[in-house]
Amino acid sequence: MARLLIVGGFLAAMFWIFSIVDCAVQPASRHRGVSKGVWVLIVVLLPVIGGILWFVIGRRRPGQQDSPLFAPDDDPEFLAGISRSEADARIKKLEEELAALDDETDGPEQRP
């Protein structure tokens, strides 16, 4: 049992050191969530749990996008695919629909 604890402690220490080094040498653009310094503090102050958090949550993989796109106008590929005349036609159609709705709701003005 003592040997198992010694080996487990040694493996935990090696994982902890590896996590600290990996977190410290990664460029700041590869850190998710909080800044690089905060990740290093998390890994140092929470030895095994901090390392697990770093590899699961904090470390961005190469080519991984920073954040999900929430709207089509945030996507450069979508914007490149829209022609200017197509966008102008959509805007004109929406303005016409809005004007028609305004005309429906506007009745004769009555002044007291």
C-alpha positions in Angstrom: 0.0 0.0 0.0 2.8 2.4 0.8 4.4 1.7 -2.5 1.2 2.6 -4.3 1.0 5.9 -2.4 4.6 6.7 -3.3 4.1 5.9 -7.0 0.8 7.8 -7.0 2.3 10.8 -5.3 5.3 10.8 -7.7 2.9 10.6 -10.7 0.8 13.4 -9.3 3.9 15.6 -8.8 5.1 14.9 -12.4 1.6 15.7 -13.8 1.6 18.9 -11.7 5.0 20.0 -13.0 4.1 19.1 -16.5 0.9 21.2 -16.3 2.7 24.2 -14.9 5.4 24.1 -17.6 2.8 23.5 -20.4 0.6 26.4 -19.1 3.6 28.7 -18.8 5.1 28.1 -22.2 1.9 28.3 -24.3 1.5 31.7 -26.0 -1.3 33.9 -24.6 -3.4 33.3 -27.7 -3.7 29.6 -26.8 -5.3 30.3 -23.4 -9.1 30.2 -23.0 -11.3 31.8 -20.4 -8.9 33.8 -18.2 -5.4 35.3 -18.8 -2.2 33.3 -18.8 -1.1 34.4 -15.4 -4.4 33.4 -13.8 -4.1 29.9 -15.4 -0.6 29.5 -14.0 -1.9 30.4 -10.5 -4.8 28.0 -10.8 -2.4 25.2 -11.8 0.1 26.0 -9.1 -2.5 26.5 -6.2 -4.6 23.4 -7.2 -2.0 20.9 -8.1 -3.9 18.0 -9.7 -7.3 19.6 -10.2 -5.7 22.7 -11.7 -3.8 20.6 -14.2 -6.9 18.8 -15.2 -8.8 22.0 -15.5 -6.0 23.4 -17.6 -6.0 20.5 -20.1 -9.8 20.2 -20.3 -10.9 23.9 -20.2 -8.0 26.3 -20.5 -5.9 25.0 -23.3 -7.0 25.9 -26.8 -6.1 23.4 -29.5 -4.4 24.7 -32.7 -6.9 25.9 -35.2 -9.7 26.0 -32.6 -12.0 29.0 -33.0 -12.0 31.6 -30.2 -15.8 31.7 -29.7 -18.9 30.5 -31.5 -20.5 32.9 -34.0 -23.8 34.1 -32.7 -25.2 35.8 -35.8 -24.7 35.5 -39.5 -23.2 39.0 -39.7 -20.4 37.8 -37.4 -19.3 35.2 -39.9 -16.8 36.5 -42.5 -17.6 33.6 -44.9 -21.3 34.5 -44.8 -20.6 38.2 -45.4 -18.3 37.3 -48.3 -21.1 35.3 -49.9 -23.7 38.1 -49.9 -23.6 40.4 -52.9 -24.2 44.0 -52.4 -27.2 44.1 -54.8 -28.7 41.2 -53.0 -28.4 42.9 -49.7 -29.8 46.1 -51.1 -32.8 44.3 -52.5 -33.5 42.7 -49.1 -33.3 46.0 -47.4 -35.7 47.6 -49.9 -38.2 44.8 -49.6 -38.1 45.1 -45.8 -38.6 48.8 -45.9 -41.6 48.4 -48.2 -43.1 45.8 -45.8 -42.5 48.2 -42.9 -44.1 51.1 -44.7 -47.1 48.9 -45.5 -47.5 48.0 -41.9 -47.3 51.6 -40.9 -50.0 52.5 -43.4 -52.3 49.7 -42.0 -52.0 50.9 -38.4 -52.2 54.6 -39.1 -55.8 55.7 -39.2 -57.1 59.1 -39.8 -55.6 61.5 -37.3 -58.1 62.9 -34.9 -57.2 66.0 -33.0 -59.2 67.1 -30.0 
